[in-house]
Amino acid sequence: MRLTQAQLEPHLKQGLQPTYVLVGDEPLAQRECLDAIRVAATTQGFDERTSLIVERSFNWQQVQNFGQSISLFSSRRLLELNIPSGKPGVEGAKALQALATKTLPDTSVIIILPTLERDAKNSAWFSALESHAQVITLSEVDATNLPKWIANRLAQQGQHTSIQTLEFLAHQVEGNLLAANQEVQKLSLLYPQGELSDEVVREAVLNVSRYDPFQLGEAVLAGDAERTVRILQGLQDEGETAVAVMNPLMWVLRPLVRIKQAEMRGANLTTAMTNARIYGDKQALVKRALTRLSLRQLDAALQKLVDIDKMAKGVMLGDAWLEISRLCFGLAKVRSR
């Protein structure tokens, strides 16, 4: 059964289920879901909690031994099984399938996974968990929905503000939900319930933006020139090197060239994207980029990145950061044909 994060708390009031699976890389959502399950467990008489981290040398016999052992201090227990790699291995896959179909006595298990690759999503062990456990996907909040997310958090503490101020907050904390939550909580401590003016929010909120080069690639693909400039400036301010920004751009543009070539040959676009390892929500972003950018422009962009690499390494004269900025802004501002 699949649950959203919003559905989790009402669900927990009905009693803990034997197995929960948290899937995703969003740290705030993971922390809040874990806290909600732990609080519900304590309320419902789970007085013992054990955490296991699955690393390369992890012995899966520990899980079986845990199920067979008897607690001296509690009749009900909580077992947290964290698999940071998302790859349990052969023995782990068997153990997870067993956990899904045969629950541990007097125990609720929380399995913590990162965002899974395609092979893991299609695996027998994850299919078993999807069929028998409560699965919560820890989704990131994209730039478009971030103002609404902040508005909902403010509403929970009895505060509200203008759309312009929500967008200002979103710009300040883009890519960092933990920081966004901290700033929202700070506003509840500093100001009473009710309307928050633009002035008081700007005074209270620090610039805690955290940018990464992959966000830059998404902004370029989406044709969002304003966000592209903002991320470029943020990356420079945070001291990111030109090479660290250039390589992810190369990884973004190379698949587009292959897909564009396949499209021009008359191949099915969805098949071409799958062959280029473009899946899920990213396919919509790539489709939008392909309507804007020609094969000639994409080829020229890749050649420019080769030149920028030489500039960054001192082989060619030029300002690598300046050229990256010009290239990204130029690609982002191309309109649909």
N, C-alpha and C positions, 0 to 999 in steps of 0.2 A: 504494500500500500504506500502511495506517495502522499506526503504531507508538505505543505508550505510552512515557512517559519511562522507565519501568522496563525496557522491552524494548530501549531504544536502545543501552546499553553492550554487552550480549551481541551485538547485531546488528553493531556496529562492529568487533568482533573478527574478523568474517568478511570484512572489507574494505569500504572506503568505496564507496557507490553514487554515480552521477553527480549526483543531485539530491536535496536534503533541503528540506522546507518546515516551518518552525516557525510555528505559528498560535496566537496568544493574547497576553494582556496581563500575564500573571503574570511579574514580572521575575526572581524566583529561578529558576523553571523554565527561562526563556529562557537565563539565564546558565549554568546547569548543563548544558543541552543543547549550547550553543555550545562550552563548555569541553570537553565529552566528544568532540565531533566534531573540534575543533582538536587535542586530544591524540592522537586516533586518526590524524589526518592526518599529524602530525609523525612518529609511530611508523612509518607506512607510506610515508614518503618524500616527503610533500608539503612542500617546503621554502619555498614562496612563498605568502603570503596577501594578498589584495587585498579591501578593503571599499569598497562603493559605497552611498551613501544616496540614495534616490529622492525628490527634492523637486520642487517645481513646475516648475523650469526644467531638470530632468534630461534629458540627451540619451541616449536608449536606444541610439544608435549605439555608445556606449561598450561596451556588452555584446557587441555583434557584433565590434567591434574587438578586444576582449580575447580572444575566441575565435580570431581570426585571427592574433594576435600570437604571437611565439615568445619564451619566457623565456630570458634569458641565463644564469640562475643555477639553474634547477630544471626537471626534466623533468615534474614533477607539481605542479599548483597548486590552491589553494582560493580560490574567489570567494564573498564574502558580499554579498548584495544585500538591503539593508534598505529596506522600503517602509512607513514609519510610518503613512501615511494608509490603507493597505489598498486604495488606488484607483490602479492603475497607468496609467489613461487608455487611449486607443485604441492608441497606439503601444506602450505597455507591455504591454497585453493580448496583442498580436501577438508581442512578444518573449518573453513568458512561455510562450505556447503553443509557440513554436519551441524554447525551452529544454527544455520537457517532452518533446517528441517527437524532438528532434535535439540530443543532448548535445554540449558543448564538448570538443574533444580534450584528453586528459590533465588534465582539470579536474573537480573536484567543486564543485557550486554549493549554497550554503545561502541559501534565500529566507526572509526574516524578515518576518512579517505580524502585525498586531494581530488581535484578535477581529473577525471579518468580519461585515458586515451581510448581511441576507438576499440582496440582489441580487448581492453579490460571491460569496457561497457558491454561487449558482446560475449563475454566469457560465461562459462557455466556457473562459476561461483557467484558472480554478480547477479546473474539472472535468478539464482536461487534466493539471494537476499531480497531482490525486488519482489519476488513472489510471496515471501513469508515474513519479511521484516517491515518496519516502518521507515521509509526512506525520505530524508529531507535534503533537498538540494540547496546548497549555500550559494546563492547567486550574487554576483557582483552587481552594483548599481551603476549603470552607464551615465555619461554626462547629461544626456537628455532628461533622464528621470531623477537626477540627483536633487534638483530643487523641490520636487514633490516629496521625496524621501525626507528631506530636512523639514518640510512643512508638517509632515505627519509626526515627526519626533517632537517638534515644538508643540504641536497640539496635545500630545500626551502629557506635557507639563503645563498646559493651560496658557500657552503663548502663541502669538501669531504675528506675522509681519508681511510687508508688501512683496509682490512678485519680484520687483527689482532687487530687494534686499536678499531674497532667497537665491536669486541668481548670483549675487555678489558672494554669498556664503559658499555656494556650489563651486564658484571659480577659485575661491581661496583654499578649499580642501579637496580639490579634484583628485581622484585616485586614492584617497585615504579616508575610508569610512570610520576607522578608529578615531582619527583626528576630528572628523565631522561630528561624531557623537560626543567627543570631549568638549567641542566648542558649543554644541547645543546644551549640554549639561552645565557648562560655565554660565550661559545666559540665564538658566533657571536660578543659579546661585546669586547672580548679580542684580537681577531685575524681577519685579513682581509679575504675576500673571497678567495677561492682557496684550495690548499692542506694543510691539517693539519698533522704535523708529530706526530709520536708516543710520542716523548719527550714532546712536548708542551701540548698534551692532558693529559698526566700523571701528569704534573705539575699543570694543571688547575682544574682537576676533584677531588673532595673529595670523600671519601668512604661513600656513602649515602645508602648503601644496607639496605633493610628492609625485613627480613625473617620471615616466620611464619611456625609452625609445619606442616601445611597442604601441603606446598610446599615440605617439607621433605618427606612426604608420597608419593607425586606424583613422586619425583625423585627416590625413592626406587622402586615403581611399574614400572617405565620406565626402570629400570636397568642402570641408569646413575650414576655410582660410583663417578665420578669426581664432579658432581653437588651435590650429596649426602654429600660428605665430605665438600664442600664449605658451604652448608646450615647449616650443623652441627656446623661448626666453627663459622658461623655468629650468630646462635642462642646462642651459648655459650658466644660470645663476647658481645651480647646485653643483657646478664644477664637472659636469659630464664631459668626457673626451669626445672629439669628433669621430674617432674610430668606433667607439661604443654606440654612437647614434647611427653611423653609416651602415654597419653590418645588419641590424634588424631591418633597415630600409631595403637593403639588398634582398633579404629573405621575403619581404613583402612583395617586391616588384618582380622578382624572377618568376614566381608562379603565374602572375598576371600575363607575362609575355607568352608562356606556354599555353595558357587558356585562350588568349587572344588568337594565337596561331591556329589552335584547334578549331576555334569558332569560325575563322576565315576559311578553313578547309571544309566547313559544313558539319563538323562534329556536334553532338549533343552537348549543350553547355553544362548541364548538371553532371554528366559523365566526365567532361573535361575537368571540372572543379574537383570531383572526387579523385580523379587520377593525380591531380596536383595537391592532394591532401588538404583540400579546403572543405570543411564540414560545418554543419549546424548554422548558427546565426551569422557566421562569417561569410557564408555564401551570398546573403543579401547585400552585404557590404561590398563584396567583390563584383556582383552584378551591377551595382550602382557605379562603381569605378569604371567598369568596362563600357558603360554608356557614355562616359565622359572622355576617356583617354584612348587615343589611337595607338596602333602598334608602333608607328613611327615615334610617337612621344615616349612610349615605354622603353623602346630600344635606346633612344637618346638619353633617357634618365639613367639607365643602367651604365651606359658609357660614361656619363658624367660622374657616377659614383666611383667608377674605376679611376678617373682623374682625381677625384677628391681623396681617394685612398692614397694616391701618390703624394698629394699635397700634405696629408696628415703625417706621412712617413718621411717627409723632407726630400722626396725624389723629384717633385715638381714644385715650381714656385706657385704661391697662391695661398689664400686664407681658407682653410678647409671649412671652418664654421660658417663663414660668410657664404660660401658656395652651397653648403647644405641648406642654409636658410633660403637662398634664392631658389634652389631646386624644389624644396618642399612647398614653398609658397606658390611657385609657378604651377606645380601639379595640382595643388588644392583649389586654385582659383579657376581652373579650366571648367567651363560649364558644359552641360549635356548637349550633345549634338543632335 
